[in-house]
Structure formats: C-alpha cells, structure tokens
Amino acid sequence: MPYLQHIVVCFGRFGDSGVSEILAKCKALTHLVIQWSWNVELNGDLAEICERLQQ
C-alpha cells in the first residue's frame, strides 16, 4: 500500500519489526497511530522516524 497516508492500529500482535515493515512499505505515510500494541517498544531509530511523521 505505497499510497496509504493514515493508519490506525489497535491491539496489534506485532512488535518493532512490524512497525518497521509498515514504515518501509507505506512511503506516503503521514500519520501512524499505534494503540494498545504491547509488543511495540519503538527501539532504535523507530521512535525518531515515528516522531517525524507527526510533524
């Protein structure tokens, strides 16, 4: 889904690798909302990349 711009994910069963794949595949993404996904820790560069999406 390269043209997807907004994603809301709740109660996902994925971790940082899943978030990384979303960011890699959705090049036009401007908003990523991840709620109640307990395995997501946003380690490494993921936190910085996600912060840039919201600006």
All heavy atoms as atom14 arrays in JSON, in Angstrom:
{
  "sequence": "MPYLQHIVVCFGRFGDSGVSEILAKCKALTHLVIQWSWNVELNGDLAEICERLQQ",
  "atom14_mask": [
    [1, 1, 1, 1, 1, 1, 1, 1, 0, 0, 0, 0, 0, 0],
    [1, 1, 1, 1, 1, 1, 1, 0, 0, 0, 0, 0, 0, 0],
    [1, 1, 1, 1, 1, 1, 1, 1, 1, 1, 1, 1, 0, 0],
    [1, 1, 1, 1, 1, 1, 1, 1, 0, 0, 0, 0, 0, 0],
    [1, 1, 1, 1, 1, 1, 1, 1, 1, 0, 0, 0, 0, 0],
    [1, 1, 1, 1, 1, 1, 1, 1, 1, 1, 0, 0, 0, 0],
    [1, 1, 1, 1, 1, 1, 1, 1, 0, 0, 0, 0, 0, 0],
    [1, 1, 1, 1, 1, 1, 1, 0, 0, 0, 0, 0, 0, 0],
    [1, 1, 1, 1, 1, 1, 1, 0, 0, 0, 0, 0, 0, 0],
    [1, 1, 1, 1, 1, 1, 0, 0, 0, 0, 0, 0, 0, 0],
    [1, 1, 1, 1, 1, 1, 1, 1, 1, 1, 1, 0, 0, 0],
    [1, 1, 1, 1, 0, 0, 0, 0, 0, 0, 0, 0, 0, 0],
    [1, 1, 1, 1, 1, 1, 1, 1, 1, 1, 1, 0, 0, 0],
    [1, 1, 1, 1, 1, 1, 1, 1, 1, 1, 1, 0, 0, 0],
    [1, 1, 1, 1, 0, 0, 0, 0, 0, 0, 0, 0, 0, 0],
    [1, 1, 1, 1, 1, 1, 1, 1, 0, 0, 0, 0, 0, 0],
    [1, 1, 1, 1, 1, 1, 0, 0, 0, 0, 0, 0, 0, 0],
    [1, 1, 1, 1, 0, 0, 0, 0, 0, 0, 0, 0, 0, 0],
    [1, 1, 1, 1, 1, 1, 1, 0, 0, 0, 0, 0, 0, 0],
    [1, 1, 1, 1, 1, 1, 0, 0, 0, 0, 0, 0, 0, 0],
    [1, 1, 1, 1, 1, 1, 1, 1, 1, 0, 0, 0, 0, 0],
    [1, 1, 1, 1, 1, 1, 1, 1, 0, 0, 0, 0, 0, 0],
    [1, 1, 1, 1, 1, 1, 1, 1, 0, 0, 0, 0, 0, 0],
    [1, 1, 1, 1, 1, 0, 0, 0, 0, 0, 0, 0, 0, 0],
    [1, 1, 1, 1, 1, 1, 1, 1, 1, 0, 0, 0, 0, 0],
    [1, 1, 1, 1, 1, 1, 0, 0, 0, 0, 0, 0, 0, 0],
    [1, 1, 1, 1, 1, 1, 1, 1, 1, 0, 0, 0, 0, 0],
    [1, 1, 1, 1, 1, 0, 0, 0, 0, 0, 0, 0, 0, 0],
    [1, 1, 1, 1, 1, 1, 1, 1, 0, 0, 0, 0, 0, 0],
    [1, 1, 1, 1, 1, 1, 1, 0, 0, 0, 0, 0, 0, 0],
    [1, 1, 1, 1, 1, 1, 1, 1, 1, 1, 0, 0, 0, 0],
    [1, 1, 1, 1, 1, 1, 1, 1, 0, 0, 0, 0, 0, 0],
    [1, 1, 1, 1, 1, 1, 1, 0, 0, 0, 0, 0, 0, 0],
    [1, 1, 1, 1, 1, 1, 1, 1, 0, 0, 0, 0, 0, 0],
    [1, 1, 1, 1, 1, 1, 1, 1, 1, 0, 0, 0, 0, 0],
    [1, 1, 1, 1, 1, 1, 1, 1, 1, 1, 1, 1, 1, 1],
    [1, 1, 1, 1, 1, 1, 0, 0, 0, 0, 0, 0, 0, 0],
    [1, 1, 1, 1, 1, 1, 1, 1, 1, 1, 1, 1, 1, 1],
    [1, 1, 1, 1, 1, 1, 1, 1, 0, 0, 0, 0, 0, 0],
    [1, 1, 1, 1, 1, 1, 1, 0, 0, 0, 0, 0, 0, 0],
    [1, 1, 1, 1, 1, 1, 1, 1, 1, 0, 0, 0, 0, 0],
    [1, 1, 1, 1, 1, 1, 1, 1, 0, 0, 0, 0, 0, 0],
    [1, 1, 1, 1, 1, 1, 1, 1, 0, 0, 0, 0, 0, 0],
    [1, 1, 1, 1, 0, 0, 0, 0, 0, 0, 0, 0, 0, 0],
    [1, 1, 1, 1, 1, 1, 1, 1, 0, 0, 0, 0, 0, 0],
    [1, 1, 1, 1, 1, 1, 1, 1, 0, 0, 0, 0, 0, 0],
    [1, 1, 1, 1, 1, 0, 0, 0, 0, 0, 0, 0, 0, 0],
    [1, 1, 1, 1, 1, 1, 1, 1, 1, 0, 0, 0, 0, 0],
    [1, 1, 1, 1, 1, 1, 1, 1, 0, 0, 0, 0, 0, 0],
    [1, 1, 1, 1, 1, 1, 0, 0, 0, 0, 0, 0, 0, 0],
    [1, 1, 1, 1, 1, 1, 1, 1, 1, 0, 0, 0, 0, 0],
    [1, 1, 1, 1, 1, 1, 1, 1, 1, 1, 1, 0, 0, 0],
    [1, 1, 1, 1, 1, 1, 1, 1, 0, 0, 0, 0, 0, 0],
    [1, 1, 1, 1, 1, 1, 1, 1, 1, 0, 0, 0, 0, 0],
    [1, 1, 1, 1, 1, 1, 1, 1, 1, 0, 0, 0, 0, 0]
  ],
  "atom14_positions": [
    [[0.83, -1.18, 0.0], [0.0, 0.0, 0.0], [0.88, 1.25, 0.0], [0.96, 1.97, 1.0], [-0.91, -0.02, 1.21], [-1.9, -1.17, 1.2], [-3.02, -1.13, 2.6], [-2.09, -2.15, 3.74], [0.0, 0.0, 0.0], [0.0, 0.0, 0.0], [0.0, 0.0, 0.0], [0.0, 0.0, 0.0], [0.0, 0.0, 0.0], [0.0, 0.0, 0.0]],
    [[1.55, 1.52, -1.08], [2.51, 2.62, -1.1], [1.88, 4.01, -1.0], [2.56, 4.96, -0.64], [3.22, 2.45, -2.44], [2.26, 1.69, -3.28], [1.49, 0.8, -2.34], [0.0, 0.0, 0.0], [0.0, 0.0, 0.0], [0.0, 0.0, 0.0], [0.0, 0.0, 0.0], [0.0, 0.0, 0.0], [0.0, 0.0, 0.0], [0.0, 0.0, 0.0]],
    [[0.59, 4.15, -1.29], [-0.05, 5.47, -1.27], [-0.86, 5.72, 0.0], [-1.46, 6.78, 0.13], [-0.94, 5.64, -2.5], [-0.15, 5.49, -3.78], [-0.34, 4.4, -4.59], [0.8, 6.44, -4.14], [0.4, 4.25, -5.76], [1.54, 6.3, -5.29], [1.34, 5.2, -6.1], [2.08, 5.06, -7.24], [0.0, 0.0, 0.0], [0.0, 0.0, 0.0]],
    [[-0.86, 4.79, 0.91], [-1.59, 4.92, 2.16], [-0.96, 6.04, 2.99], [0.25, 6.1, 3.15], [-1.55, 3.61, 2.93], [-2.5, 3.45, 4.09], [-3.94, 3.51, 3.58], [-2.26, 2.14, 4.78], [0.0, 0.0, 0.0], [0.0, 0.0, 0.0], [0.0, 0.0, 0.0], [0.0, 0.0, 0.0], [0.0, 0.0, 0.0], [0.0, 0.0, 0.0]],
    [[-1.8, 6.93, 3.53], [-1.28, 8.07, 4.27], [-1.59, 8.03, 5.77], [-0.89, 8.66, 6.54], [-1.86, 9.36, 3.69], [-1.4, 9.63, 2.29], [-1.97, 10.92, 1.75], [-2.83, 11.55, 2.36], [-1.5, 11.34, 0.61], [0.0, 0.0, 0.0], [0.0, 0.0, 0.0], [0.0, 0.0, 0.0], [0.0, 0.0, 0.0], [0.0, 0.0, 0.0]],
    [[-2.61, 7.31, 6.17], [-3.04, 7.31, 7.57], [-3.37, 5.89, 7.99], [-4.17, 5.23, 7.34], [-4.28, 8.2, 7.71], [-4.64, 8.48, 9.13], [-4.53, 9.72, 9.69], [-5.1, 7.68, 10.11], [-4.92, 9.67, 10.95], [-5.27, 8.44, 11.22], [0.0, 0.0, 0.0], [0.0, 0.0, 0.0], [0.0, 0.0, 0.0], [0.0, 0.0, 0.0]],
    [[-2.76, 5.43, 9.08], [-3.03, 4.08, 9.6], [-3.31, 4.19, 11.09], [-2.57, 4.85, 11.83], [-1.84, 3.13, 9.4], [-1.51, 2.96, 7.93], [-2.14, 1.77, 10.02], [-0.28, 2.12, 7.69], [0.0, 0.0, 0.0], [0.0, 0.0, 0.0], [0.0, 0.0, 0.0], [0.0, 0.0, 0.0], [0.0, 0.0, 0.0], [0.0, 0.0, 0.0]],
    [[-4.37, 3.51, 11.54], [-4.66, 3.37, 12.96], [-4.67, 1.87, 13.25], [-5.43, 1.13, 12.64], [-6.03, 3.99, 13.34], [-6.33, 3.76, 14.81], [-6.04, 5.47, 13.01], [0.0, 0.0, 0.0], [0.0, 0.0, 0.0], [0.0, 0.0, 0.0], [0.0, 0.0, 0.0], [0.0, 0.0, 0.0], [0.0, 0.0, 0.0], [0.0, 0.0, 0.0]],
    [[-3.8, 1.44, 14.16], [-3.7, 0.03, 14.52], [-3.95, -0.09, 16.02], [-3.26, 0.55, 16.81], [-2.31, -0.53, 14.18], [-2.23, -1.99, 14.52], [-1.97, -0.31, 12.72], [0.0, 0.0, 0.0], [0.0, 0.0, 0.0], [0.0, 0.0, 0.0], [0.0, 0.0, 0.0], [0.0, 0.0, 0.0], [0.0, 0.0, 0.0], [0.0, 0.0, 0.0]],
    [[-4.93, -0.91, 16.39], [-5.23, -1.13, 17.8], [-5.11, -2.61, 18.13], [-5.55, -3.45, 17.35], [-6.65, -0.66, 18.12], [-6.88, 1.1, 17.89], [0.0, 0.0, 0.0], [0.0, 0.0, 0.0], [0.0, 0.0, 0.0], [0.0, 0.0, 0.0], [0.0, 0.0, 0.0], [0.0, 0.0, 0.0], [0.0, 0.0, 0.0], [0.0, 0.0, 0.0]],
    [[-4.54, -2.91, 19.25], [-4.38, -4.27, 19.75], [-3.64, -5.16, 18.76], [-3.96, -6.34, 18.6], [-5.75, -4.9, 20.08], [-6.48, -4.17, 21.16], [-7.53, -3.32, 20.86], [-6.1, -4.3, 22.48], [-8.21, -2.63, 21.84], [-6.77, -3.62, 23.48], [-7.82, -2.78, 23.16], [0.0, 0.0, 0.0], [0.0, 0.0, 0.0], [0.0, 0.0, 0.0]],
    [[-2.64, -4.61, 18.06], [-1.86, -5.39, 17.1], [-0.99, -6.42, 17.8], [-0.5, -6.21, 18.91], [0.0, 0.0, 0.0], [0.0, 0.0, 0.0], [0.0, 0.0, 0.0], [0.0, 0.0, 0.0], [0.0, 0.0, 0.0], [0.0, 0.0, 0.0], [0.0, 0.0, 0.0], [0.0, 0.0, 0.0], [0.0, 0.0, 0.0], [0.0, 0.0, 0.0]],
    [[-0.79, -7.54, 17.14], [0.07, -8.6, 17.66], [1.42, -8.59, 16.97], [1.92, -9.61, 16.52], [-0.6, -9.96, 17.46], [-1.83, -10.15, 18.29], [-2.38, -11.52, 18.07], [-3.29, -11.83, 19.15], [-3.42, -13.02, 19.67], [-2.71, -14.02, 19.22], [-4.27, -13.21, 20.65], [0.0, 0.0, 0.0], [0.0, 0.0, 0.0], [0.0, 0.0, 0.0]],
    [[1.99, -7.43, 16.87], [3.28, -7.28, 16.22], [4.19, -6.44, 17.1], [3.74, -5.84, 18.06], [3.13, -6.63, 14.83], [2.42, -5.3, 14.87], [3.13, -4.15, 15.08], [1.05, -5.24, 14.7], [2.48, -2.92, 15.12], [0.4, -4.02, 14.74], [1.11, -2.86, 14.96], [0.0, 0.0, 0.0], [0.0, 0.0, 0.0], [0.0, 0.0, 0.0]],
    [[5.45, -6.41, 16.75], [6.42, -5.64, 17.52], [7.09, -4.6, 16.65], [6.53, -4.14, 15.65], [0.0, 0.0, 0.0], [0.0, 0.0, 0.0], [0.0, 0.0, 0.0], [0.0, 0.0, 0.0], [0.0, 0.0, 0.0], [0.0, 0.0, 0.0], [0.0, 0.0, 0.0], [0.0, 0.0, 0.0], [0.0, 0.0, 0.0], [0.0, 0.0, 0.0]],
    [[8.29, -4.26, 17.02], [9.04, -3.25, 16.29], [9.28, -3.64, 14.83], [9.3, -2.79, 13.96], [10.38, -2.98, 16.97], [10.23, -2.18, 18.25], [9.1, -1.75, 18.57], [11.25, -1.97, 18.93], [0.0, 0.0, 0.0], [0.0, 0.0, 0.0], [0.0, 0.0, 0.0], [0.0, 0.0, 0.0], [0.0, 0.0, 0.0], [0.0, 0.0, 0.0]],
    [[9.47, -4.93, 14.58], [9.71, -5.37, 13.2], [8.47, -5.11, 12.34], [8.59, -4.76, 11.17], [10.1, -6.84, 13.15], [9.06, -7.66, 13.67], [0.0, 0.0, 0.0], [0.0, 0.0, 0.0], [0.0, 0.0, 0.0], [0.0, 0.0, 0.0], [0.0, 0.0, 0.0], [0.0, 0.0, 0.0], [0.0, 0.0, 0.0], [0.0, 0.0, 0.0]],
    [[7.28, -5.25, 12.91], [6.05, -4.96, 12.18], [5.92, -3.48, 11.87], [5.53, -3.1, 10.77], [0.0, 0.0, 0.0], [0.0, 0.0, 0.0], [0.0, 0.0, 0.0], [0.0, 0.0, 0.0], [0.0, 0.0, 0.0], [0.0, 0.0, 0.0], [0.0, 0.0, 0.0], [0.0, 0.0, 0.0], [0.0, 0.0, 0.0], [0.0, 0.0, 0.0]],
    [[6.26, -2.64, 12.83], [6.22, -1.19, 12.61], [7.24, -0.81, 11.53], [6.95, 0.01, 10.65], [6.51, -0.42, 13.92], [6.63, 1.07, 13.67], [5.44, -0.7, 14.95], [0.0, 0.0, 0.0], [0.0, 0.0, 0.0], [0.0, 0.0, 0.0], [0.0, 0.0, 0.0], [0.0, 0.0, 0.0], [0.0, 0.0, 0.0], [0.0, 0.0, 0.0]],
    [[8.4, -1.42, 11.58], [9.43, -1.16, 10.59], [8.94, -1.52, 9.18], [9.18, -0.79, 8.22], [10.69, -1.93, 10.94], [11.69, -1.69, 9.99], [0.0, 0.0, 0.0], [0.0, 0.0, 0.0], [0.0, 0.0, 0.0], [0.0, 0.0, 0.0], [0.0, 0.0, 0.0], [0.0, 0.0, 0.0], [0.0, 0.0, 0.0], [0.0, 0.0, 0.0]],
    [[8.26, -2.63, 9.05], [7.72, -3.05, 7.75], [6.64, -2.09, 7.26], [6.59, -1.78, 6.07], [7.16, -4.47, 7.83], [8.22, -5.53, 7.86], [9.06, -5.55, 6.59], [8.48, -5.51, 5.48], [10.29, -5.6, 6.71], [0.0, 0.0, 0.0], [0.0, 0.0, 0.0], [0.0, 0.0, 0.0], [0.0, 0.0, 0.0], [0.0, 0.0, 0.0]],
    [[5.78, -1.63, 8.16], [4.76, -0.65, 7.78], [5.43, 0.6, 7.24], [5.05, 1.13, 6.19], [3.85, -0.3, 8.98], [2.97, -1.5, 9.34], [3.0, 0.93, 8.68], [2.2, -1.33, 10.64], [0.0, 0.0, 0.0], [0.0, 0.0, 0.0], [0.0, 0.0, 0.0], [0.0, 0.0, 0.0], [0.0, 0.0, 0.0], [0.0, 0.0, 0.0]],
    [[6.43, 1.09, 7.94], [7.12, 2.3, 7.51], [7.86, 2.1, 6.19], [7.93, 3.01, 5.36], [8.1, 2.76, 8.59], [7.46, 3.22, 9.9], [8.54, 3.43, 10.97], [6.64, 4.47, 9.7], [0.0, 0.0, 0.0], [0.0, 0.0, 0.0], [0.0, 0.0, 0.0], [0.0, 0.0, 0.0], [0.0, 0.0, 0.0], [0.0, 0.0, 0.0]],
    [[8.39, 0.91, 5.97], [9.12, 0.62, 4.73], [8.19, 0.5, 3.53], [8.54, 0.93, 2.42], [9.93, -0.66, 4.89], [0.0, 0.0, 0.0], [0.0, 0.0, 0.0], [0.0, 0.0, 0.0], [0.0, 0.0, 0.0], [0.0, 0.0, 0.0], [0.0, 0.0, 0.0], [0.0, 0.0, 0.0], [0.0, 0.0, 0.0], [0.0, 0.0, 0.0]],
    [[7.02, -0.05, 3.72], [6.1, -0.31, 2.61], [5.18, 0.86, 2.29], [4.72, 0.99, 1.18], [5.25, -1.55, 2.89], [6.04, -2.8, 3.17], [6.72, -3.3, 1.94], [7.44, -4.59, 2.27], [8.21, -5.13, 1.19], [0.0, 0.0, 0.0], [0.0, 0.0, 0.0], [0.0, 0.0, 0.0], [0.0, 0.0, 0.0], [0.0, 0.0, 0.0]],
    [[4.89, 1.69, 3.27], [3.95, 2.8, 3.08], [4.75, 4.1, 2.99], [4.87, 4.85, 3.96], [2.95, 2.85, 4.23], [2.0, 1.34, 4.41], [0.0, 0.0, 0.0], [0.0, 0.0, 0.0], [0.0, 0.0, 0.0], [0.0, 0.0, 0.0], [0.0, 0.0, 0.0], [0.0, 0.0, 0.0], [0.0, 0.0, 0.0], [0.0, 0.0, 0.0]],
    [[5.26, 4.38, 1.82], [6.15, 5.53, 1.63], [5.45, 6.89, 1.8], [6.08, 7.87, 2.15], [6.78, 5.47, 0.24], [7.62, 4.23, 0.01], [8.84, 4.24, 0.85], [9.71, 3.05, 0.51], [10.84, 2.89, 1.37], [0.0, 0.0, 0.0], [0.0, 0.0, 0.0], [0.0, 0.0, 0.0], [0.0, 0.0, 0.0], [0.0, 0.0, 0.0]],
    [[4.14, 6.95, 1.55], [3.41, 8.21, 1.65], [2.81, 8.44, 3.03], [2.07, 9.4, 3.23], [2.31, 8.25, 0.58], [0.0, 0.0, 0.0], [0.0, 0.0, 0.0], [0.0, 0.0, 0.0], [0.0, 0.0, 0.0], [0.0, 0.0, 0.0], [0.0, 0.0, 0.0], [0.0, 0.0, 0.0], [0.0, 0.0, 0.0], [0.0, 0.0, 0.0]],
    [[3.13, 7.59, 3.99], [2.52, 7.65, 5.31], [2.83, 8.96, 6.01], [3.98, 9.4, 6.07], [3.05, 6.48, 6.15], [2.29, 6.15, 7.42], [0.87, 5.7, 7.07], [3.01, 5.08, 8.2], [0.0, 0.0, 0.0], [0.0, 0.0, 0.0], [0.0, 0.0, 0.0], [0.0, 0.0, 0.0], [0.0, 0.0, 0.0], [0.0, 0.0, 0.0]],
    [[1.77, 9.61, 6.53], [1.95, 10.85, 7.28], [1.48, 10.7, 8.73], [1.9, 11.47, 9.59], [1.17, 12.01, 6.63], [-0.2, 11.67, 6.55], [1.71, 12.31, 5.25], [0.0, 0.0, 0.0], [0.0, 0.0, 0.0], [0.0, 0.0, 0.0], [0.0, 0.0, 0.0], [0.0, 0.0, 0.0], [0.0, 0.0, 0.0], [0.0, 0.0, 0.0]],
    [[0.59, 9.75, 9.01], [0.07, 9.52, 10.36], [0.06, 8.03, 10.67], [-0.49, 7.25, 9.89], [-1.36, 10.05, 10.5], [-1.46, 11.53, 10.42], [-1.52, 12.2, 9.23], [-1.47, 12.47, 11.38], [-1.59, 13.49, 9.46], [-1.56, 13.68, 10.76], [0.0, 0.0, 0.0], [0.0, 0.0, 0.0], [0.0, 0.0, 0.0], [0.0, 0.0, 0.0]],
    [[0.65, 7.67, 11.77], [0.65, 6.28, 12.24], [0.24, 6.28, 13.7], [0.94, 6.85, 14.54], [2.03, 5.65, 12.07], [2.23, 4.25, 12.63], [1.29, 3.26, 11.94], [3.67, 3.81, 12.48], [0.0, 0.0, 0.0], [0.0, 0.0, 0.0], [0.0, 0.0, 0.0], [0.0, 0.0, 0.0], [0.0, 0.0, 0.0], [0.0, 0.0, 0.0]],
    [[-0.89, 5.69, 13.99], [-1.4, 5.61, 15.36], [-1.35, 4.15, 15.78], [-1.97, 3.3, 15.16], [-2.85, 6.15, 15.45], [-3.36, 6.03, 16.87], [-2.91, 7.59, 14.97], [0.0, 0.0, 0.0], [0.0, 0.0, 0.0], [0.0, 0.0, 0.0], [0.0, 0.0, 0.0], [0.0, 0.0, 0.0], [0.0, 0.0, 0.0], [0.0, 0.0, 0.0]],
    [[-0.59, 3.87, 16.83], [-0.48, 2.52, 17.37], [-0.94, 2.58, 18.81], [-0.32, 3.23, 19.65], [0.98, 2.01, 17.32], [1.5, 2.05, 15.9], [1.05, 0.6, 17.88], [2.98, 1.78, 15.79], [0.0, 0.0, 0.0], [0.0, 0.0, 0.0], [0.0, 0.0, 0.0], [0.0, 0.0, 0.0], [0.0, 0.0, 0.0], [0.0, 0.0, 0.0]],
    [[-2.05, 1.89, 19.1], [-2.59, 1.89, 20.45], [-2.72, 0.47, 20.97], [-3.16, -0.42, 20.25], [-3.95, 2.57, 20.48], [-3.91, 4.02, 20.08], [-5.29, 4.64, 20.05], [-6.28, 3.98, 19.83], [-5.33, 5.94, 20.28], [0.0, 0.0, 0.0], [0.0, 0.0, 0.0], [0.0, 0.0, 0.0], [0.0, 0.0, 0.0], [0.0, 0.0, 0.0]],
    [[-2.36, 0.27, 22.2], [-2.52, -0.99, 22.91], [-1.86, -2.17, 22.2], [-2.34, -3.29, 22.27], [-4.0, -1.27, 23.17], [-4.67, -0.17, 23.9], [-4.39, 0.26, 25.17], [-5.69, 0.7, 23.41], [-5.19, 1.32, 25.5], [-6.0, 1.62, 24.44], [-6.38, 0.79, 22.22], [-6.96, 2.59, 24.29], [-7.33, 1.77, 22.07], [-7.61, 2.65, 23.1]],
    [[-0.76, -1.92, 21.55], [0.04, -2.99, 20.95], [1.23, -3.19, 21.87], [2.23, -2.48, 21.78], [0.48, -2.62, 19.53], [-0.65, -2.48, 18.7], [0.0, 0.0, 0.0], [0.0, 0.0, 0.0], [0.0, 0.0, 0.0], [0.0, 0.0, 0.0], [0.0, 0.0, 0.0], [0.0, 0.0, 0.0], [0.0, 0.0, 0.0], [0.0, 0.0, 0.0]],
    [[1.12, -4.15, 22.76], [2.05, -4.29, 23.88], [3.46, -4.66, 23.47], [4.41, -4.41, 24.2], [1.52, -5.31, 24.88], [0.11, -5.03, 25.28], [-0.97, -5.86, 25.11], [-0.42, -3.85, 25.9], [-2.12, -5.26, 25.57], [-1.81, -4.03, 26.06], [0.14, -2.65, 26.31], [-2.63, -3.06, 26.62], [-0.69, -1.68, 26.86], [-2.05, -1.9, 27.02]],
    [[3.65, -5.25, 22.29], [4.98, -5.68, 21.87], [5.77, -4.57, 21.17], [6.94, -4.75, 20.86], [4.88, -6.89, 20.94], [4.35, -8.1, 21.67], [4.6, -8.29, 22.85], [3.58, -8.91, 20.98], [0.0, 0.0, 0.0], [0.0, 0.0, 0.0], [0.0, 0.0, 0.0], [0.0, 0.0, 0.0], [0.0, 0.0, 0.0], [0.0, 0.0, 0.0]],
    [[5.14, -3.45, 20.9], [5.82, -2.34, 20.22], [6.56, -1.52, 21.27], [5.98, -0.99, 22.2], [4.82, -1.45, 19.44], [5.52, -0.25, 18.86], [4.12, -2.25, 18.36], [0.0, 0.0, 0.0], [0.0, 0.0, 0.0], [0.0, 0.0, 0.0], [0.0, 0.0, 0.0], [0.0, 0.0, 0.0], [0.0, 0.0, 0.0], [0.0, 0.0, 0.0]],
    [[7.89, -1.42, 21.1], [8.72, -0.66, 22.04], [9.37, 0.55, 21.39], [9.87, 1.42, 22.07], [9.8, -1.57, 22.62], [9.21, -2.72, 23.43], [10.27, -3.66, 23.96], [11.48, -3.38, 23.76], [9.9, -4.68, 24.55], [0.0, 0.0, 0.0], [0.0, 0.0, 0.0], [0.0, 0.0, 0.0], [0.0, 0.0, 0.0], [0.0, 0.0, 0.0]],
    [[9.37, 0.62, 20.06], [9.99, 1.7, 19.29], [11.46, 1.9, 19.66], [11.9, 3.0, 19.97], [9.2, 3.01, 19.43], [7.77, 2.97, 18.93], [7.09, 4.31, 19.18], [7.7, 2.61, 17.47], [0.0, 0.0, 0.0], [0.0, 0.0, 0.0], [0.0, 0.0, 0.0], [0.0, 0.0, 0.0], [0.0, 0.0, 0.0], [0.0, 0.0, 0.0]],
    [[12.2, 0.82, 19.61], [13.63, 0.87, 19.89], [14.41, 1.34, 18.67], [13.94, 1.25, 17.54], [14.14, -0.51, 20.31], [13.63, -0.92, 21.67], [13.49, -0.09, 22.55], [13.34, -2.18, 21.85], [0.0, 0.0, 0.0], [0.0, 0.0, 0.0], [0.0, 0.0, 0.0], [0.0, 0.0, 0.0], [0.0, 0.0, 0.0], [0.0, 0.0, 0.0]],
    [[15.59, 1.84, 18.91], [16.46, 2.27, 17.82], [15.93, 3.52, 17.14], [15.48, 4.47, 17.79], [0.0, 0.0, 0.0], [0.0, 0.0, 0.0], [0.0, 0.0, 0.0], [0.0, 0.0, 0.0], [0.0, 0.0, 0.0], [0.0, 0.0, 0.0], [0.0, 0.0, 0.0], [0.0, 0.0, 0.0], [0.0, 0.0, 0.0], [0.0, 0.0, 0.0]],
    [[15.97, 3.52, 15.82], [15.55, 4.68, 15.03], [14.04, 4.79, 14.89], [13.54, 5.81, 14.42], [16.16, 4.61, 13.64], [17.68, 4.73, 13.66], [18.2, 5.28, 14.65], [18.32, 4.27, 12.7], [0.0, 0.0, 0.0], [0.0, 0.0, 0.0], [0.0, 0.0, 0.0], [0.0, 0.0, 0.0], [0.0, 0.0, 0.0], [0.0, 0.0, 0.0]],
    [[13.28, 3.78, 15.28], [11.83, 3.78, 15.08], [11.14, 4.95, 15.79], [10.24, 5.56, 15.23], [11.21, 2.46, 15.52], [11.45, 1.27, 14.61], [10.81, 0.02, 15.21], [10.89, 1.53, 13.23], [0.0, 0.0, 0.0], [0.0, 0.0, 0.0], [0.0, 0.0, 0.0], [0.0, 0.0, 0.0], [0.0, 0.0, 0.0], [0.0, 0.0, 0.0]],
    [[11.54, 5.25, 16.99], [10.92, 6.36, 17.73], [11.13, 7.67, 16.99], [10.21, 8.47, 16.84], [11.49, 6.44, 19.14], [0.0, 0.0, 0.0], [0.0, 0.0, 0.0], [0.0, 0.0, 0.0], [0.0, 0.0, 0.0], [0.0, 0.0, 0.0], [0.0, 0.0, 0.0], [0.0, 0.0, 0.0], [0.0, 0.0, 0.0], [0.0, 0.0, 0.0]],
    [[12.34, 7.9, 16.5], [12.64, 9.14, 15.77], [11.86, 9.22, 14.46], [11.33, 10.27, 14.12], [14.14, 9.2, 15.48], [14.57, 10.47, 14.77], [16.05, 10.47, 14.49], [16.82, 9.96, 15.31], [16.42, 11.0, 13.43], [0.0, 0.0, 0.0], [0.0, 0.0, 0.0], [0.0, 0.0, 0.0], [0.0, 0.0, 0.0], [0.0, 0.0, 0.0]],
    [[11.77, 8.13, 13.76], [11.02, 8.1, 12.49], [9.54, 8.36, 12.74], [8.91, 9.14, 12.02], [11.22, 6.75, 11.78], [12.68, 6.6, 11.34], [10.28, 6.62, 10.58], [13.05, 5.21, 10.87], [0.0, 0.0, 0.0], [0.0, 0.0, 0.0], [0.0, 0.0, 0.0], [0.0, 0.0, 0.0], [0.0, 0.0, 0.0], [0.0, 0.0, 0.0]],
    [[8.98, 7.77, 13.77], [7.57, 7.97, 14.09], [7.3, 9.41, 14.52], [6.25, 9.96, 14.2], [7.11, 6.98, 15.16], [7.0, 5.28, 14.56], [0.0, 0.0, 0.0], [0.0, 0.0, 0.0], [0.0, 0.0, 0.0], [0.0, 0.0, 0.0], [0.0, 0.0, 0.0], [0.0, 0.0, 0.0], [0.0, 0.0, 0.0], [0.0, 0.0, 0.0]],
    [[8.21, 10.01, 15.24], [8.04, 11.42, 15.64], [8.03, 12.34, 14.44], [7.29, 13.31, 14.41], [9.17, 11.83, 16.59], [9.04, 11.26, 17.97], [10.21, 11.62, 18.87], [11.03, 12.47, 18.48], [10.3, 11.03, 19.95], [0.0, 0.0, 0.0], [0.0, 0.0, 0.0], [0.0, 0.0, 0.0], [0.0, 0.0, 0.0], [0.0, 0.0, 0.0]],
    [[8.83, 12.04, 13.42], [8.86, 12.86, 12.22], [7.56, 12.77, 11.43], [7.19, 13.7, 10.73], [10.02, 12.45, 11.31], [11.32, 13.04, 11.78], [12.39, 12.8, 10.77], [13.07, 11.57, 11.16], [13.72, 10.76, 10.36], [13.8, 11.03, 9.08], [14.31, 9.69, 10.82], [0.0, 0.0, 0.0], [0.0, 0.0, 0.0], [0.0, 0.0, 0.0]],
    [[6.85, 11.66, 11.53], [5.58, 11.5, 10.82], [4.54, 12.51, 11.29], [3.74, 12.98, 10.51], [5.0, 10.09, 11.03], [5.67, 8.96, 10.32], [5.01, 7.65, 10.7], [5.65, 9.14, 8.81], [0.0, 0.0, 0.0], [0.0, 0.0, 0.0], [0.0, 0.0, 0.0], [0.0, 0.0, 0.0], [0.0, 0.0, 0.0], [0.0, 0.0, 0.0]],
    [[4.56, 12.86, 12.55], [3.54, 13.71, 13.12], [3.83, 15.2, 12.94], [3.03, 16.02, 13.31], [3.37, 13.39, 14.61], [2.93, 11.97, 14.83], [2.92, 11.6, 16.3], [3.25, 12.39, 17.15], [2.52, 10.38, 16.58], [0.0, 0.0, 0.0], [0.0, 0.0, 0.0], [0.0, 0.0, 0.0], [0.0, 0.0, 0.0], [0.0, 0.0, 0.0]],
    [[4.96, 15.56, 12.41], [5.32, 16.97, 12.27], [4.88, 17.51, 10.94], [4.71, 16.91, 9.98], [6.82, 17.16, 12.43], [7.27, 16.81, 13.82], [8.77, 16.95, 13.99], [9.49, 17.25, 13.04], [9.24, 16.71, 15.17], [0.0, 0.0, 0.0], [0.0, 0.0, 0.0], [0.0, 0.0, 0.0], [0.0, 0.0, 0.0], [0.0, 0.0, 0.0]]
  ]
}
